Amino acid sequence: MKKISAFTLFIVLLAACSDPQLLPDKQIDKMVLKKTDTGETFYITGDEEIEVFQKALFEAKKLNGIQSISRQDYEITFHFENTDQKPIYMWLSEKSGIAMDPKNEKACYTIQEPHVEAIQSLGLDL
């Protein structure tokens, strides 16, 4: 019978308890961003614009506990090279933002203020 060291067990438990990212670490071909209140749709294909959203979601921090939230401001669909798609719901105000995977409505992630400002500076009329 093999013995498992305490360090190995710690690493396995740490990996199991770490927060999953909202987005997979894959090349994004394009994004489709839809304002839910107006239905207005933006098609985003520029690398710089995509990187702003990708970085904001990679660095988003998971919020603890159940969140009481209203209807999302935006529905974003990320399209990857291999034809996979990933939807994300997003709420934005002037200085704060929240993102959520619609397939896991129990987990919300806060978008840091510098990333919210970067998203708003893209000129997408958000």
Beta strands, then each sheet from edge to edge (+ up, - down):
strand 1: 28-35
strand 2: 41-44
strand 3: 61-62
strand 4: 74-80
strand 5: 85-92
strand 6: 97-100
strand 7: 108-111
sheet 1: 2+ 1- 4+ 5- 6+ 7- 3+
end
